[in-house]
Amino acid sequence: MDSGVSKSMISEIERGIRNPSITILWNIANSLRIPLNYFLKEDNLNSAMIYKMGNYSSIEGNGYTFHPLMNFDEDKKFQIYFNEYKSNSQTETSFHYDGVEEYALITSGSLIVYLDNKKFEVNEGEVIHFIADKPHYYCNETENIAKAFILMFYPK
């Protein structure tokens, strides 16, 4: 799978000259078949850990923010984000490699998930689960902020 990102741009990102957008990071991660949070991970600790928002760099989009809560765990193959969606906002369309599963637990408000040309309304206290290798995006069509935990599971 080609990321669509030029070699020169990847070189600039590696050297710290260019700060990639969320779309570019997703494209690179998908082409490498790794989770997005892999780029942000630190060394593992061998003790109990409390994860909290702000420990890792947040990812800003147009009207939404993704807050990684923990490093990607190579053995368990998942990562967790806490996402906030401003009123009347929409994420960019994305898809992941074959077998990636996405779970979204809505903790505040409601979100519309557009998946494979179908519309799913998910409300506070509900979870949507889907195979995320098809184009999908999240949309907050309300006047209130919506919040959700997103769990990404990556197959072995």
C-alpha positions, 0 to 999 in steps of 0.5 A: 500500500502506497502512502501517497507521501513523497520521499522528500516529505518523509525525509523532512519529517524525519529530520524535524523540518516539517510537521505532518498533518493528521492525514499524512500521519494516517497515510504513513501509518496505514502504508506501514501497517502500524497504528498512528500512536506508534510514532508517538510512543516512548519506552515501556515501563515495567510497573503499573501506570496511570494514563492521563490526557496530556501525557502524549502529544494531541493531534488537532484537526479541523474542529476535533482533537485526538488525545492519545491516552497510552503508548501502543502496546506491541503485545496487546495490539491496541491503543486508546484515544480520548477524542473531542468533537466541536459542534458541527465538526467532521473528521477527515475520511480515513481507513485502516489496513485489513482487519483493524477494528475500531470501537467508539464509546460516546461519553458525552453528546452524540456522533454520526459515524459514516461507514461504507456509505451508511450512517450510524447515530451513536449516543452518549453511553453507546458503543459502535464497533466496526472493521475500520478498513473501509472509508469512514468518518465521524461527524458532530451534527449538534450544537454541543461538544461530543466526546468519545473514547476510541479503542483501535485494535490491530491484528497480529 
